[in-house]
Amino acid sequence: MRHPIDIDYVSKAIVGTVSPVLGVITSFQEQIEWHLRVASLLVGLAVGIMSLVAMVKKLRRR
């Protein structure tokens, strides 16, 4: 026979698991933001270089 799910127990388990994870994410927030900024800068530079190479190739064909 199945026991009914104890909502109070489940909610305490979820909160107990999620709280430390949120604490770790909050403590590393500055480092995560820095990595995201650097990654977006590198992607922007790569797109700019690819566009420049495409324009140079197009000009050389003419």
C-alpha positions in Angstrom: 0.0 0.0 0.0 1.3 3.4 -1.0 1.6 6.1 1.6 0.3 9.5 0.7 3.0 12.1 -0.2 3.8 14.3 2.7 3.9 17.8 1.2 5.6 19.3 4.2 8.4 16.8 4.0 8.8 17.2 0.3 8.9 21.0 0.6 11.5 20.9 3.4 13.6 18.5 1.2 13.4 20.8 -1.8 14.3 23.9 0.2 17.1 22.1 2.0 18.6 21.1 -1.3 18.1 24.4 -3.2 19.3 26.7 -0.5 23.0 25.7 -0.6 23.0 25.7 -4.4 21.7 29.3 -4.4 24.3 30.3 -1.8 27.1 28.9 -4.0 25.7 30.7 -7.1 25.3 33.9 -5.2 28.9 33.8 -3.8 30.3 33.1 -7.3 28.1 35.7 -9.1 30.9 38.2 -9.7 33.2 35.5 -11.2 30.3 34.2 -13.4 29.5 37.7 -14.6 33.2 38.3 -15.5 33.4 35.1 -17.5 30.2 35.9 -19.3 31.5 39.4 -20.2 34.8 38.0 -21.5 33.0 35.3 -23.5 30.7 37.8 -25.1 33.6 40.0 -25.9 35.4 37.1 -27.6 32.3 36.1 -29.6 31.9 39.8 -30.7 35.6 39.9 -31.8 35.2 36.6 -33.7 32.1 37.9 -35.5 33.9 41.1 -36.4 37.0 39.3 -37.7 34.8 36.9 -39.8 32.9 39.9 -41.3 36.2 41.7 -42.1 37.6 38.6 -43.8 34.3 38.2 -45.8 34.5 41.8 -46.9 38.1 41.6 -47.9 37.4 38.4 -50.0 34.5 40.1 -51.7 36.6 43.2 -52.6 39.4 41.0 -54.0 37.0 39.3 -56.4 36.0 42.6 -58.0 
